[in-house]
C-alpha cells in the first residue's frame, strides 16, 4: 500500500503481480509491465559504487541541497573522496 500510495514500485518484485498493480487505473498495469524490463545501469556494477553512494555522494549532496556547501565544493568532494573509495576496489 505504501508503494502504491507514493507512486513507487514496490520493493518486492513479486508485489508487481498483485491485483492493485494490474489495473489500468493510474497506469499501474503499464508500469508493472515496464518493471519486468528494468536492468541495472552499468555504473551500478562498478566495484565500490554502493559505498561511494552511501558514504560520499549522499552526505555531500545533502550538504549541497541544504545550502551548506557550494556546487564547486560538492563537485570537488565527490571527485576526491569518491576516488579514495573507488581506489580501494581496484585490483
OpenMM code with the backbone's topology and positions (N, CA, C; nanometers):
from openmm import Vec3, app, unit

residues = "UNK UNK UNK UNK UNK UNK UNK UNK UNK UNK UNK UNK UNK UNK UNK UNK UNK UNK UNK UNK UNK UNK UNK UNK UNK UNK UNK UNK UNK UNK UNK UNK UNK UNK UNK UNK UNK UNK UNK UNK UNK UNK UNK UNK UNK UNK UNK UNK UNK UNK UNK UNK UNK UNK UNK UNK UNK UNK UNK UNK UNK UNK UNK UNK UNK UNK UNK UNK UNK UNK UNK UNK UNK UNK UNK UNK UNK UNK UNK UNK UNK UNK UNK UNK UNK UNK UNK UNK UNK UNK UNK".split()
positions = [
    Vec3(0.0824, -0.1203, 0.0000),
    Vec3(0.0000, 0.0000, 0.0000),
    Vec3(0.0858, 0.1254, 0.0000),
    Vec3(0.1972, 0.1215, 0.0737),
    Vec3(0.2853, 0.2374, 0.0794),
    Vec3(0.3393, 0.2710, -0.0598),
    Vec3(0.3887, 0.1707, -0.1315),
    Vec3(0.4420, 0.1946, -0.2654),
    Vec3(0.3341, 0.2507, -0.3564),
    Vec3(0.2174, 0.1931, -0.3524),
    Vec3(0.1081, 0.2404, -0.4376),
    Vec3(0.0683, 0.3826, -0.4008),
    Vec3(0.0626, 0.4124, -0.2743),
    Vec3(0.0245, 0.5465, -0.2295),
    Vec3(0.1268, 0.6520, -0.2663),
    Vec3(0.2532, 0.6123, -0.2715),
    Vec3(0.3602, 0.7064, -0.3053),
    Vec3(0.3982, 0.7003, -0.4536),
    Vec3(0.3273, 0.6222, -0.5317),
    Vec3(0.3532, 0.6072, -0.6748),
    Vec3(0.4931, 0.5523, -0.7012),
    Vec3(0.5320, 0.4532, -0.6230),
    Vec3(0.6620, 0.3892, -0.6389),
    Vec3(0.6425, 0.2412, -0.6686),
    Vec3(0.7402, 0.1820, -0.7362),
    Vec3(0.7378, 0.0373, -0.7497),
    Vec3(0.7578, -0.0230, -0.6111),
    Vec3(0.6882, -0.1316, -0.5794),
    Vec3(0.7138, -0.1988, -0.4522),
    Vec3(0.8567, -0.2522, -0.4489),
    Vec3(0.9123, -0.2675, -0.3318),
    Vec3(1.0489, -0.3169, -0.3223),
    Vec3(1.0570, -0.4664, -0.3492),
    Vec3(0.9511, -0.5386, -0.3289),
    Vec3(0.9496, -0.6823, -0.3574),
    Vec3(0.8924, -0.7026, -0.4979),
    Vec3(0.9721, -0.7601, -0.5869),
    Vec3(0.9315, -0.7768, -0.7272),
    Vec3(0.7998, -0.8534, -0.7398),
    Vec3(0.7777, -0.9521, -0.6551),
    Vec3(0.6545, -1.0307, -0.6650),
    Vec3(0.5303, -0.9463, -0.6384),
    Vec3(0.5474, -0.8336, -0.5717),
    Vec3(0.4333, -0.7451, -0.5447),
    Vec3(0.3746, -0.6870, -0.6720),
    Vec3(0.4562, -0.6779, -0.7767),
    Vec3(0.4053, -0.6216, -0.9020),
    Vec3(0.2955, -0.7084, -0.9627),
    Vec3(0.2826, -0.8345, -0.9175),
    Vec3(0.1772, -0.9229, -0.9674),
    Vec3(0.0475, -0.9112, -0.8883),
    Vec3(0.0470, -0.8318, -0.7827),
    Vec3(-0.0746, -0.8143, -0.7039),
    Vec3(-0.1812, -0.7438, -0.7873),
    Vec3(-0.3092, -0.7723, -0.7614),
    Vec3(-0.4176, -0.7144, -0.8408),
    Vec3(-0.4148, -0.5623, -0.8504),
    Vec3(-0.3780, -0.4929, -0.7428),
    Vec3(-0.3794, -0.3463, -0.7457),
    Vec3(-0.2759, -0.2879, -0.8425),
    Vec3(-0.1767, -0.3671, -0.8790),
    Vec3(-0.0770, -0.3200, -0.9756),
    Vec3(-0.1048, -0.3721, -1.1169),
    Vec3(-0.2192, -0.4363, -1.1349),
    Vec3(-0.2557, -0.4903, -1.2655),
    Vec3(-0.3777, -0.4192, -1.3248),
    Vec3(-0.4110, -0.3025, -1.2723),
    Vec3(-0.5257, -0.2277, -1.3225),
    Vec3(-0.4794, -0.1191, -1.4195),
    Vec3(-0.5692, -0.0813, -1.5070),
    Vec3(-0.5411, 0.0287, -1.5992),
    Vec3(-0.5446, 0.1624, -1.5263),
    Vec3(-0.6177, 0.1652, -1.4146),
    Vec3(-0.6314, 0.2892, -1.3372),
    Vec3(-0.4946, 0.3402, -1.2925),
    Vec3(-0.4718, 0.4662, -1.3180),
    Vec3(-0.3475, 0.5336, -1.2787),
    Vec3(-0.2227, 0.4779, -1.3459),
    Vec3(-0.2406, 0.3968, -1.4488),
    Vec3(-0.1252, 0.3483, -1.5251),
    Vec3(-0.0442, 0.2383, -1.4609),
    Vec3(-0.0986, 0.1731, -1.3573),
    Vec3(-0.0202, 0.0714, -1.2883),
    Vec3(0.0097, -0.0493, -1.3755),
    Vec3(-0.0835, -0.0892, -1.4602),
    Vec3(-0.0599, -0.2067, -1.5448),
    Vec3(0.0589, -0.1813, -1.6379),
    Vec3(0.0635, -0.0634, -1.6982),
    Vec3(0.1760, -0.0296, -1.7865),
    Vec3(0.3061, -0.0253, -1.7077),
    Vec3(0.3014, 0.0305, -1.5886),
    Vec3(0.4215, 0.0367, -1.5050),
    Vec3(0.4683, -0.1026, -1.4666),
    Vec3(0.3746, -0.1908, -1.4342),
    Vec3(0.4103, -0.3267, -1.3951),
    Vec3(0.4737, -0.4015, -1.5116),
    Vec3(0.4224, -0.3806, -1.6318),
    Vec3(0.4808, -0.4449, -1.7494),
    Vec3(0.6204, -0.3907, -1.7771),
    Vec3(0.6404, -0.2625, -1.7594),
    Vec3(0.7709, -0.1996, -1.7791),
    Vec3(0.8711, -0.2506, -1.6767),
    Vec3(0.8254, -0.2729, -1.5554),
    Vec3(0.9103, -0.3178, -1.4451),
    Vec3(0.9881, -0.4442, -1.4822),
    Vec3(0.9261, -0.5330, -1.5580),
    Vec3(0.9903, -0.6585, -1.5968),
    Vec3(1.1084, -0.6390, -1.6906),
    Vec3(1.1246, -0.5209, -1.7462),
    Vec3(1.2320, -0.4947, -1.8415),
    Vec3(1.3428, -0.4071, -1.7834),
    Vec3(1.3328, -0.3719, -1.6572),
    Vec3(1.4357, -0.2895, -1.5953),
    Vec3(1.5638, -0.3698, -1.5744),
    Vec3(1.6763, -0.3053, -1.5955),
    Vec3(1.8059, -0.3682, -1.5714),
    Vec3(1.8931, -0.2706, -1.4933),
    Vec3(1.9979, -0.3206, -1.4327),
    Vec3(2.0915, -0.2331, -1.3634),
    Vec3(2.1716, -0.1529, -1.4650),
    Vec3(2.1908, -0.0277, -1.4344),
    Vec3(2.2770, 0.0558, -1.5175),
    Vec3(2.4211, 0.0106, -1.4969),
    Vec3(2.5055, 0.0199, -1.5989),
    Vec3(2.6447, -0.0254, -1.5852),
    Vec3(2.7191, 0.0372, -1.4669),
    Vec3(2.6942, 0.1655, -1.4384),
    Vec3(2.7667, 0.2286, -1.3275),
    Vec3(2.7313, 0.1660, -1.1935),
    Vec3(2.6141, 0.1022, -1.1827),
    Vec3(2.5741, 0.0408, -1.0569),
    Vec3(2.6540, -0.0865, -1.0275),
    Vec3(2.7216, -0.1382, -1.1290),
    Vec3(2.8004, -0.2600, -1.1132),
    Vec3(2.9478, -0.2309, -1.0840),
    Vec3(2.9856, -0.1040, -1.0824),
    Vec3(3.1244, -0.0669, -1.0547),
    Vec3(3.1576, -0.1052, -0.9105),
    Vec3(3.2659, -0.1812, -0.8904),
    Vec3(3.3040, -0.2155, -0.7536),
    Vec3(3.3253, -0.0889, -0.6703),
    Vec3(3.2595, -0.0827, -0.5570),
    Vec3(3.2707, 0.0323, -0.4682),
    Vec3(3.1591, 0.1340, -0.4861),
    Vec3(3.0740, 0.1165, -0.5871),
    Vec3(2.9679, 0.2145, -0.6119),
    Vec3(2.8755, 0.2299, -0.4907),
    Vec3(2.8341, 0.1178, -0.4320),
    Vec3(2.7413, 0.1252, -0.3185),
    Vec3(2.8027, 0.2032, -0.2018),
    Vec3(2.9315, 0.1789, -0.1752),
    Vec3(2.9974, 0.2519, -0.0673),
    Vec3(3.0095, 0.3996, -0.1022),
    Vec3(3.0486, 0.4294, -0.2255),
    Vec3(3.0601, 0.5687, -0.2696),
    Vec3(2.9262, 0.6398, -0.2546),
    Vec3(2.8209, 0.5742, -0.2982),
    Vec3(2.6882, 0.6354, -0.2929),
    Vec3(2.6458, 0.6648, -0.1488),
    Vec3(2.6652, 0.5665, -0.0593),
    Vec3(2.6168, 0.5840, 0.0773),
    Vec3(2.7079, 0.6701, 0.1643),
    Vec3(2.8404, 0.6578, 0.1452),
    Vec3(2.9327, 0.7288, 0.2338),
    Vec3(2.9824, 0.8618, 0.1793),
    Vec3(2.9750, 0.8806, 0.0493),
    Vec3(3.0258, 1.0040, -0.0111),
    Vec3(2.9127, 1.0844, -0.0748),
    Vec3(2.8504, 1.0277, -0.1766),
    Vec3(2.7537, 1.1037, -0.2563),
    Vec3(2.6341, 1.1531, -0.1747),
    Vec3(2.5710, 1.0643, -0.0997),
    Vec3(2.4517, 1.1051, -0.0254),
    Vec3(2.4815, 1.2166, 0.0747),
    Vec3(2.5848, 1.2023, 0.1607),
    Vec3(2.6118, 1.3123, 0.2544),
    Vec3(2.6510, 1.4430, 0.1857),
    Vec3(2.7329, 1.4342, 0.0805),
    Vec3(2.7752, 1.5562, 0.0109),
    Vec3(2.6548, 1.6243, -0.0532),
    Vec3(2.5694, 1.5481, -0.1173),
    Vec3(2.4518, 1.6085, -0.1815),
    Vec3(2.3551, 1.6658, -0.0778),
    Vec3(2.3450, 1.6018, 0.0373),
    Vec3(2.2609, 1.6577, 0.1432),
    Vec3(2.3146, 1.7928, 0.1890),
    Vec3(2.4453, 1.8024, 0.2019),
    Vec3(2.5052, 1.9308, 0.2395),
    Vec3(2.4802, 2.0354, 0.1312),
    Vec3(2.4965, 1.9949, 0.0063),
    Vec3(2.4768, 2.0896, -0.1038),
    Vec3(2.3317, 2.1382, -0.1081),
    Vec3(2.2377, 2.0447, -0.1061),
    Vec3(2.0976, 2.0850, -0.1141),
    Vec3(2.0502, 2.1540, 0.0136),
    Vec3(2.1222, 2.1353, 0.1227),
    Vec3(2.0929, 2.2076, 0.2467),
    Vec3(2.1583, 2.3447, 0.2478),
    Vec3(2.2205, 2.3808, 0.1366),
    Vec3(2.2858, 2.5110, 0.1189),
    Vec3(2.3985, 2.5335, 0.2205),
    Vec3(2.4685, 2.4229, 0.2539),
    Vec3(2.5803, 2.4341, 0.3468),
    Vec3(2.7151, 2.4348, 0.2754),
    Vec3(2.7172, 2.3897, 0.1487),
    Vec3(2.8394, 2.3946, 0.0683),
    Vec3(2.8037, 2.4416, -0.0723),
    Vec3(2.9036, 2.4907, -0.1444),
    Vec3(2.8811, 2.5389, -0.2810),
    Vec3(2.8830, 2.4220, -0.3791),
    Vec3(2.8394, 2.4489, -0.4994),
    Vec3(2.8438, 2.3481, -0.6049),
    Vec3(2.9879, 2.3058, -0.6314),
    Vec3(3.0772, 2.4017, -0.6309),
    Vec3(3.2187, 2.3715, -0.6558),
    Vec3(3.2745, 2.2803, -0.5470),
    Vec3(3.2407, 2.3089, -0.4212),
    Vec3(3.2858, 2.2251, -0.3105),
    Vec3(3.2277, 2.0842, -0.3214),
    Vec3(3.1006, 2.0754, -0.3570),
    Vec3(3.0372, 1.9442, -0.3737),
    Vec3(3.1072, 1.8645, -0.4833),
    Vec3(3.1329, 1.9281, -0.5960),
    Vec3(3.1997, 1.8601, -0.7076),
    Vec3(3.3392, 1.8131, -0.6678),
    Vec3(3.4122, 1.8983, -0.5984),
    Vec3(3.5480, 1.8634, -0.5557),
    Vec3(3.5455, 1.7425, -0.4632),
    Vec3(3.4554, 1.7464, -0.3657),
    Vec3(3.4488, 1.6370, -0.2688),
    Vec3(3.4000, 1.5076, -0.3321),
    Vec3(3.3012, 1.5176, -0.4203),
    Vec3(3.2535, 1.3965, -0.4878),
    Vec3(3.3668, 1.3290, -0.5635),
    Vec3(3.4473, 1.4090, -0.6299),
    Vec3(3.5579, 1.3531, -0.7071),
    Vec3(3.6698, 1.3026, -0.6166),
    Vec3(3.7198, 1.3863, -0.5277),
    Vec3(3.8354, 1.3486, -0.4459),
    Vec3(3.8028, 1.2355, -0.3483),
    Vec3(3.6978, 1.2521, -0.2712),
    Vec3(3.6629, 1.1491, -0.1737),
    Vec3(3.6142, 1.0227, -0.2439),
    Vec3(3.5455, 1.0420, -0.3552),
    Vec3(3.4995, 0.9270, -0.4331),
    Vec3(3.6144, 0.8470, -0.4895),
    Vec3(3.7170, 0.9144, -0.5380),
    Vec3(3.8339, 0.8439, -0.5906),
    Vec3(3.9032, 0.7623, -0.4825),
    Vec3(3.9062, 0.8156, -0.3604),
    Vec3(3.9679, 0.7399, -0.2494),
    Vec3(3.8927, 0.6078, -0.2262),
    Vec3(3.7608, 0.6149, -0.2261),
    Vec3(3.6802, 0.4933, -0.2060),
    Vec3(3.7018, 0.3975, -0.3228),
    Vec3(3.6888, 0.4471, -0.4439),
    Vec3(3.6961, 0.3593, -0.5607),
    Vec3(3.8338, 0.2983, -0.5795),
    Vec3(3.9391, 0.3667, -0.5370),
    Vec3(4.0755, 0.3124, -0.5487),
    Vec3(4.0907, 0.1842, -0.4678),
    Vec3(4.0230, 0.1757, -0.3552),
    Vec3(4.0339, 0.0559, -0.2721),
    Vec3(3.9779, -0.0677, -0.3415),
    Vec3(3.8909, -0.0484, -0.4393),
    Vec3(3.8260, -0.1608, -0.5059),
    Vec3(3.8969, -0.2026, -0.6344),
    Vec3(3.9956, -0.1260, -0.6777),
    Vec3(4.0670, -0.1608, -0.7992),
    Vec3(4.1652, -0.2736, -0.7692),
    Vec3(4.1749, -0.3678, -0.8629),
    Vec3(4.2644, -0.4810, -0.8388),
    Vec3(4.4031, -0.4554, -0.8887),
] * unit.nanometer
topology = app.Topology()
chain = topology.addChain("A")
for resn in residues:
    res = topology.addResidue(resn, chain)
    for name in ("N", "CA", "C"):
        topology.addAtom(name, app.Element.getBySymbol(name[0]), res)
